[in-house]
Amino acid sequence: MRALASGTRTVSTLTLRFLDLVLQGLFPRPYPGVARHLQRLLVVALALPPFACLQLLHWIGFALDEILFRGYRDIEIRQPTFVLGVPRSGTTFLHRLLAHDPQFTTFSTWECFFAPSISERYVCLACARLDRLCGRPLGRLLGVLERRMFGWLDDVHPVSLAAPEEDYFIFLPLLRCFILVVPFPRARWIWRMGTLDRDASAAERDAVMNWYRRCLQRHLYVHGPGRSLLSKNAAFAGMACSLRRTFPDARLIVCERDALQVVTSQFRAVSEGMKLFGVPLSDPGFRDNLLDCLQFYYRNLERLCAAAPPGQLRRVALPDLSARTAGTLRVLYAQLFDRPLPQPLLRAVDAYERGGRHVPASTAAGLATWDIRPSDVHERFAHWCDAGGCA
C-alpha cells in the first residue's frame, strides 16, 4: 500500500509539472513578441510530445527494473569520484580526461538520454551487438545524425552519444533536470535544483539524493559493481553538501575559474538555447535567477571545501589544468588516489598537449545584452574574481 501511495503521488506530481511546462510553452512570460512566440509554439509543439513519450518509456523501464533486476538496490557505491565546480570551469574537460582511466565507469550521453533504466540499457546493448554483426549500418546513421543535430554545440559543450556526459540528465524523468530552466524559465521547482542545499526542505533533499543513488546503482549493476564510479556535474554545485552527506567516502574534485569569465561564458552558453525556444535575452527574471544561482554555487563549494577532509577533496584551477595538464593530473592522482597516472590517461593527455588546444580566456563581451556590467560582477563576486573557486 505504501508503494502504491508513493507511486500515485509521483504520477500526480509529474502530471502537474508537465501541464505547467505546457502552459509555459503556450503562454510565456514575459511576452517575447509575435515572431518569437510563434517560433516558441512551433518548437514546443514539436519537442514536448516526443519528450513526454521518451520519459514515459523511461518510467516503464524503471518499473521493469523493480521486477526483473531488483538486485541493483543491494549494490554498494564505494568511494565514488565527483568532479564538481561552477559551470564553464573545466569540469567537462577534466571529466572526459579522467574517463580514460580504466578503473572508472561513467555515464555516456546515450545512457543519460535514452537508457537511464537497466531494462533500456540491456535492450540498447543488444541492438548494438546486432548492429555490429550487420556491419554497423545503424551506428553509421546515428553518427551522421549526431553531427547534424549537435555539431552547432561544439563551441559550447561538445556532444557525442558515446562520450562521457554529466549524469544530471537522469533527472529528466522527474522533470527536474536543471537545463530545463532554459526553455521553461518560470519553473520554480527546477530553479530550486540549482540551490537545493539552501532552498529545499530536508525531505526534498533526501528524495533527490535517494533518486540519484538509485540511478548510480543501476549504472553499476550494468557496468560492474566492482568498478569505481566517476561523475561530473557542474549543476551539482548547488547540492554539493547534500552529495557529500549521501556519499561520505566520496573523492571530490572542485574545478575553479575566475567569476567574471564564468558569468560571461555561462550566459553566452544559454543564449542560443533561449533563442531557439523563443525566450527573450532581456528577461530580467532569468538573468537575476541565474546570477543568484551562480553566486550560491561559489558559496556552497566554499562550504564543501571547508567541510571535506583534506584527503578527500582537491581543487583544480582551469588555467593549470589547461596549460599544465599532465603535471596537474599527476599531483591530483598522487594526493587523491595515491597512484600514478594510468597509461590510457597518459596517452589522452599527450594527445591533448600535442594538439596545443588550450582553453581560451573568456572576455566580458556579450554581457551588455543581459544588462550586466563587468563592474557589477566584480562587486557581487569579489571573493571569486581573479582567484577562482574556493578560498
C-alpha positions in Angstrom: 0.0 0.0 0.0 2.8 2.4 0.8 4.5 1.8 -2.6 1.1 2.3 -4.3 0.6 5.6 -2.5 4.1 6.7 -3.3 3.6 5.8 -7.0 0.3 7.7 -7.1 1.9 10.8 -5.6 4.8 10.6 -8.2 2.3 10.3 -11.1 0.3 13.3 -9.8 3.3 15.4 -9.3 4.8 14.6 -12.7 1.4 15.3 -14.4 1.1 18.7 -12.7 4.7 19.6 -13.6 4.2 18.6 -17.2 1.0 20.6 -17.5 2.9 23.6 -16.0 5.5 23.2 -18.7 2.8 23.1 -21.4 1.3 26.3 -20.1 4.6 28.0 -20.0 5.2 26.9 -23.6 1.8 28.3 -24.7 1.8 31.4 -22.6 5.4 32.6 -22.0 6.2 35.4 -19.6 7.4 38.0 -20.4 5.8 38.0 -23.8 8.6 37.6 -26.4 6.8 39.3 -29.3 4.7 37.8 -32.1 7.6 36.3 -34.1 9.3 34.7 -31.2 6.0 33.5 -29.7 5.2 31.7 -33.0 8.6 30.2 -33.1 8.2 29.0 -29.4 4.8 27.4 -30.2 6.3 25.5 -33.1 9.4 24.3 -31.2 7.4 23.3 -28.1 4.8 21.6 -30.3 7.5 19.6 -32.0 9.6 18.8 -28.9 7.2 18.2 -26.0 5.2 15.2 -27.3 8.3 13.1 -28.1 9.9 14.3 -24.9 6.9 13.1 -22.9 6.8 9.8 -24.7 10.5 9.2 -24.0 10.1 9.9 -20.3 7.1 7.6 -20.2 9.3 4.9 -21.7 11.9 5.5 -19.1 9.3 5.0 -16.3 8.2 1.7 -17.9 11.9 0.8 -17.8 12.2 1.7 -14.1 9.1 -0.4 -13.3 10.6 -3.4 -15.1 13.9 -2.9 -13.2 11.9 -3.4 -9.9 10.6 -6.7 -11.3 13.5 -8.1 -13.3 16.6 -6.6 -11.8 15.7 -5.6 -8.2 19.1 -6.8 -7.0 20.6 -3.4 -8.2 19.3 -2.0 -4.9 21.9 -4.1 -3.0 24.9 -2.7 -4.8 27.2 -0.6 -2.7 28.7 2.6 -4.1 32.2 2.7 -2.7 34.4 5.8 -3.0 32.8 7.4 -6.0 34.7 10.4 -7.6 32.7 13.5 -8.2 34.0 16.3 -10.5 32.3 19.5 -9.3 32.7 23.2 -9.9 30.8 26.2 -11.2 29.7 25.9 -14.8 32.3 26.7 -17.5 35.2 25.9 -15.2 36.7 22.9 -17.0 34.6 20.2 -15.5 33.7 18.6 -18.8 37.4 18.7 -19.9 38.6 17.1 -16.7 35.8 14.5 -16.7 36.5 13.4 -20.2 40.2 13.0 -19.5 39.6 11.0 -16.3 37.1 8.8 -18.1 40.2 7.3 -19.9 41.2 5.7 -16.6 40.0 2.1 -16.9 39.3 1.9 -13.1 36.3 4.3 -13.7 32.9 3.8 -15.2 30.9 6.9 -16.0 27.6 7.7 -17.8 27.7 8.2 -21.5 25.3 10.6 -23.4 23.1 7.8 -24.8 22.7 6.3 -21.3 21.6 9.6 -19.8 19.1 10.5 -22.5 17.9 7.2 -23.9 18.6 4.4 -21.3 18.6 5.5 -17.7 17.0 2.2 -16.7 18.7 -1.2 -16.6 16.0 -2.6 -18.9 16.5 0.0 -21.5 20.3 -0.4 -21.4 20.2 -4.1 -22.0 17.8 -3.6 -24.9 20.1 -0.9 -26.4 23.3 -3.0 -25.9 21.6 -6.0 -27.5 20.7 -3.8 -30.5 24.2 -2.5 -30.7 25.6 -6.0 -30.8 23.2 -7.0 -33.5 24.1 -3.8 -35.5 27.8 -4.7 -35.3 27.1 -8.2 -36.7 25.4 -6.5 -39.6 28.3 -4.1 -40.4 27.1 -1.1 -38.2 24.5 0.4 -40.6 22.6 1.9 -37.6 25.8 3.1 -36.0 26.9 5.0 -39.1 23.5 6.5 -39.5 23.5 7.7 -35.9 26.9 9.2 -36.4 25.7 11.3 -39.3 22.6 12.4 -37.4 24.7 13.2 -34.3 26.9 15.6 -36.2 23.9 17.2 -37.9 21.9 17.6 -34.7 24.7 18.5 -32.2 27.5 20.0 -34.3 26.4 23.5 -33.5 27.1 22.9 -29.8 30.8 22.2 -30.3 31.9 25.6 -29.1 29.7 25.5 -26.0 29.6 21.8 -25.0 30.6 19.1 -27.5 28.0 16.3 -27.6 28.5 12.8 -28.8 26.3 9.8 -27.9 29.2 7.7 -26.9 31.1 10.4 -25.0 31.1 10.7 -21.2 28.4 13.1 -20.1 27.2 14.7 -16.9 24.6 12.5 -15.3 22.3 15.3 -14.1 20.3 14.4 -17.2 19.0 11.4 -15.3 16.7 13.9 -13.5 14.8 14.4 -16.8 12.3 11.7 -15.9 11.4 13.7 -12.8 11.2 16.9 -14.9 13.9 18.3 -12.6 17.0 18.5 -14.8 18.4 22.0 -14.3 18.9 22.6 -18.1 15.1 22.8 -18.4 15.2 26.3 -17.0 16.4 27.5 -20.4 13.1 26.7 -22.3 11.0 27.0 -19.1 12.4 29.9 -17.0 9.3 30.1 -14.8 9.6 26.6 -13.4 10.4 27.3 -9.8 10.9 23.6 -8.8 13.7 23.4 -11.4 15.4 26.5 -10.2 15.3 25.0 -6.7 17.5 22.2 -8.0 20.3 24.8 -8.5 20.0 25.9 -4.9 19.0 22.6 -3.3 21.2 22.9 -0.2 19.8 26.3 0.5 16.1 26.3 -0.6 14.9 22.7 -0.4 13.4 21.1 2.6 15.2 18.2 4.3 12.6 15.8 2.9 13.1 17.1 -0.7 16.9 16.9 -0.4 16.6 13.3 0.8 14.2 12.4 -2.1 16.5 13.9 -4.7 19.6 12.2 -3.3 17.8 8.9 -3.0 16.8 9.1 -6.7 20.3 9.9 -7.6 21.7 7.0 -5.6 19.3 4.5 -7.3 20.4 5.8 -10.7 24.1 5.2 -9.8 23.3 1.7 -8.5 21.5 0.9 -11.8 24.6 2.1 -13.7 26.9 -0.1 -11.6 24.6 -3.1 -12.0 25.2 -2.9 -15.8 28.8 -1.9 -15.8 30.1 -3.9 -12.9 29.7 -3.2 -9.1 33.4 -3.7 -8.6 34.3 -0.6 -10.7 34.7 2.9 -9.3 32.1 5.4 -10.3 33.1 8.7 -11.9 30.5 11.5 -12.1 30.8 15.1 -13.4 28.2 17.7 -12.6 28.7 21.4 -12.6 24.9 21.6 -12.0 25.5 19.8 -8.6 27.4 22.7 -7.1 24.2 23.8 -5.5 23.7 20.4 -3.9 27.4 19.7 -3.2 26.9 19.4 0.6 24.0 17.0 0.2 26.1 15.0 -2.2 28.9 14.6 0.4 26.4 13.7 3.2 24.9 11.0 0.9 28.4 9.6 -0.1 30.6 10.4 2.9 33.6 8.4 1.4 33.5 10.2 -2.0 36.5 11.7 -3.5 35.8 15.3 -4.6 37.5 17.4 -7.3 36.4 21.1 -7.4 37.2 22.9 -10.6 37.9 26.7 -10.3 37.7 29.7 -12.6 37.6 33.4 -12.3 34.0 34.5 -11.7 33.8 37.1 -14.5 34.9 34.6 -17.0 32.4 32.1 -15.6 29.5 34.5 -15.7 30.3 35.7 -19.2 30.7 32.1 -20.5 27.6 30.8 -18.8 25.3 33.5 -20.2 26.8 33.0 -23.6 26.2 29.3 -23.3 22.5 29.6 -22.6 21.8 32.3 -25.2 21.5 30.0 -28.2 19.1 27.7 -26.3 16.9 30.6 -25.2 16.8 32.0 -28.8 15.8 28.5 -30.0 12.9 28.4 -27.6 11.8 32.0 -28.2 12.8 33.2 -24.7 13.9 36.9 -24.8 17.5 37.5 -23.7 16.3 40.6 -22.0 14.3 38.6 -19.4 15.4 40.1 -16.1 13.8 37.2 -14.1 16.0 34.7 -15.8 19.1 36.9 -15.5 18.6 37.5 -11.8 17.9 33.9 -11.0 21.0 32.7 -12.9 23.2 35.2 -11.2 21.8 34.2 -7.8 22.4 30.6 -8.7 26.0 31.1 -9.8 26.7 33.1 -6.6 25.3 30.3 -4.5 27.4 27.8 -6.4 30.6 29.6 -5.3 29.4 29.9 -1.7 28.2 26.3 -1.5 31.5 25.0 -2.9 33.3 27.0 -0.3 31.3 25.2 2.4 32.2 21.9 0.8 35.9 22.8 0.7 35.8 23.7 4.3 34.0 20.6 5.5 35.6 17.8 3.5 38.7 16.1 4.9 41.9 17.1 3.0 42.4 13.5 1.7 39.0 13.5 0.0 39.0 16.8 -1.8 41.3 18.6 -4.2 40.9 21.9 -6.1 42.0 22.3 -9.7 42.3 25.7 -11.3 41.3 25.8 -15.0 44.5 27.7 -16.1 46.6 25.0 -14.5 44.5 22.2 -16.0 44.6 23.7 -19.4 48.3 24.8 -19.6 49.9 22.2 -17.4 47.6 19.2 -17.8 50.0 16.3 -17.2 51.6 17.9 -14.1 48.2 18.9 -12.6 46.8 15.4 -13.0 49.9 13.8 -11.6 49.6 15.9 -8.4 45.8 15.2 -8.3 46.3 11.4 -8.6 49.1 11.3 -6.1 47.1 13.2 -3.5 43.6 11.9 -4.1 44.1 8.4 -5.4 47.7 7.6 -4.2 48.8 6.1 -7.5 50.4 7.2 -10.8 48.5 8.1 -13.9 47.4 5.0 -15.9 48.7 4.6 -19.4 45.4 5.2 -21.2 45.0 8.5 -19.4 48.7 9.5 -20.2 48.0 8.8 -23.9 44.9 11.0 -23.8 46.8 13.8 -22.1 49.7 13.5 -24.5 47.3 13.8 -27.5 45.7 16.9 -26.0 49.1 18.6 -25.3 50.5 17.8 -28.7 47.4 19.3 -30.2 48.1 22.6 -28.4 44.4 23.0 -27.7 44.3 25.2 -24.6 41.2 26.8 -23.2 41.0 30.5 -24.2 40.2 33.2 -21.7 36.7 34.5 -21.8 36.0 38.2 -22.2 33.1 40.2 -20.9 31.8 40.8 -24.4 28.1 40.0 -24.6 27.2 40.8 -21.0 25.6 44.1 -22.2 22.9 42.1 -23.9 21.8 41.0 -20.4 22.2 44.4 -18.9 25.1 43.1 -16.8 28.1 45.3 -16.3 31.6 43.8 -15.5 31.9 46.1 -12.5 28.7 44.7 -11.1 30.1 41.2 -11.5 33.3 42.2 -9.8 31.3 43.7 -6.9 28.9 40.8 -6.5 31.6 38.0 -7.0 34.5 40.0 -5.5 35.7 37.0 -3.4 36.0 34.8 -6.5 37.3 37.2 -9.2 40.9 36.8 -10.3 41.3 34.0 -7.8 38.6 31.5 -8.8 36.9 28.8 -6.8 37.1 28.1 -3.1 39.0 30.4 -0.8 
